[in-house]
Amino acid sequence: MTCRELTELLIDYIQGDLDAELCEHISRHLSACPPCEAFVATYRITVQLTRRLPAAPMPPELAERLQKAMREIDE
């Protein structure tokens, strides 16, 4: 497993959505690659912290742009 391959699978790995064999490959890579190990640790902390943030209301102008885009898709 390369560092790039690990980063492409990272969210699924953190969420536990990968099969056991792939998780084992990632674990082996992490044990041999300190930069990736640090990256994964930082990523986990970031995910944990952002999940604790309160949901913020969507700015009205963004909501209008999204609604307009959705109407254009339906047409």
Contact map, one row per residue, 1 for C-alpha under 8 A:
111011000000000000000000110010000000000000000000000000000000000000000000000
111111000000000000000000000010000000000000000000000000000000000000000000000
111111100000000000000000000000000001000000000000000000000000000000000000000
011111110000000000000000000000000000000000000000000000000000000000000000000
111111111000000000000000000000000000000000000000000000000000000000000000000
111111111100000000000000010000000000000000000000000000000000000000000000000
001111111100000000000000000000000000000000000000000000000000000000000000000
000111111110000000000000000000000000000000000000000000000000000000000000000
000011111111100000000000000000000000000000000000000000000000000000000000000
000001111111110000000000000000000000000100000000000000000000000000000000000
000000011111111000000000000000000000000000000000000000000000000000000000000
000000001111111111000000000000000000000000000000000000000000000000000000000
000000001111111111000010000000000000000000000000000000000000000000000000000
000000000111111110000000000000000000000000010000000000000000000000000000000
000000000011111110000000000000000000000000000000000000000000000000000000000
000000000001111111000000000000000000000000000000000000000000000000000000000
000000000001111111100000000000000000000000000000000000000000000000000000000
000000000001100111110110000000000000000000000000000000000000000000000000000
000000000000000011111110000000000000000000000000000000000000000000000000000
000000000000000001111111000000000000000000000000000000000000000000000000000
000000000000000000111111100000000000000000000000000000000000000000000000000
000000000000000001111111110000000000000000000000000000000000000000000000000
000000000000100001111111111000000000000000000000000000000000000000000000000
000000000000000000011111111100000000000000000000000000000000000000000000000
100000000000000000001111111110000000000000000000000000000000000000000000000
100001000000000000000111111111000000000000000000000000000000000000000000000
000000000000000000000011111111100000000000000000000000000000000000000000000
000000000000000000000001111111110000000000000000000000000000000000000000000
110000000000000000000000111111111000000000000000000000000000000000000000000
000000000000000000000000011111111101100000000000000000000000000000000000000
000000000000000000000000001111111100100000000000000000000000000000000000000
000000000000000000000000000111111100000000000000000000000000000000000000000
000000000000000000000000000011111111100000000000000000000000000000000000000
000000000000000000000000000001111111110000000000000000000000000000000000000
000000000000000000000000000000001111111000000000000000000000000000000000000
001000000000000000000000000001001111111100000000000000000000000000000000000
000000000000000000000000000001101111111110000000000000000000000000000000000
000000000000000000000000000000000111111111000000000000000000000000000000000
000000000000000000000000000000000011111111100000000000000000000000000000000
000000000100000000000000000000000001111111110000000000000000000000000000000
000000000000000000000000000000000000111111111000000000000000000000000000000
000000000000000000000000000000000000011111111100000000000000000000000000000
000000000000000000000000000000000000001111111110000000000000000000000000000
000000000000010000000000000000000000000111111111000000000000000000000000000
000000000000000000000000000000000000000011111111100000000000000000000000000
000000000000000000000000000000000000000001111111110000000000000000000000000
000000000000000000000000000000000000000000111111111000000000000000000000000
000000000000000000000000000000000000000000011111111100000000000000000000000
000000000000000000000000000000000000000000001111111110000000000000000000000
000000000000000000000000000000000000000000000111111110000000000000000000000
000000000000000000000000000000000000000000000011111110000000000000000000000
000000000000000000000000000000000000000000000001111111000000000000000000000
000000000000000000000000000000000000000000000000111111100000000000000000000
000000000000000000000000000000000000000000000000000111110000000000000000000
000000000000000000000000000000000000000000000000000011111000000000000000000
000000000000000000000000000000000000000000000000000001111100000000000000000
000000000000000000000000000000000000000000000000000000111110000000000000000
000000000000000000000000000000000000000000000000000000011111011000000000000
000000000000000000000000000000000000000000000000000000001111111000000000000
000000000000000000000000000000000000000000000000000000000111111100000000000
000000000000000000000000000000000000000000000000000000000011111110000000000
000000000000000000000000000000000000000000000000000000000111111111000000000
000000000000000000000000000000000000000000000000000000000111111111100000000
000000000000000000000000000000000000000000000000000000000001111111110000000
000000000000000000000000000000000000000000000000000000000000111111111000000
000000000000000000000000000000000000000000000000000000000000011111111100000
000000000000000000000000000000000000000000000000000000000000001111111110000
000000000000000000000000000000000000000000000000000000000000000111111111000
000000000000000000000000000000000000000000000000000000000000000011111111100
000000000000000000000000000000000000000000000000000000000000000001111111110
000000000000000000000000000000000000000000000000000000000000000000111111111
000000000000000000000000000000000000000000000000000000000000000000011111111
000000000000000000000000000000000000000000000000000000000000000000001111111
000000000000000000000000000000000000000000000000000000000000000000000111111
000000000000000000000000000000000000000000000000000000000000000000000011111
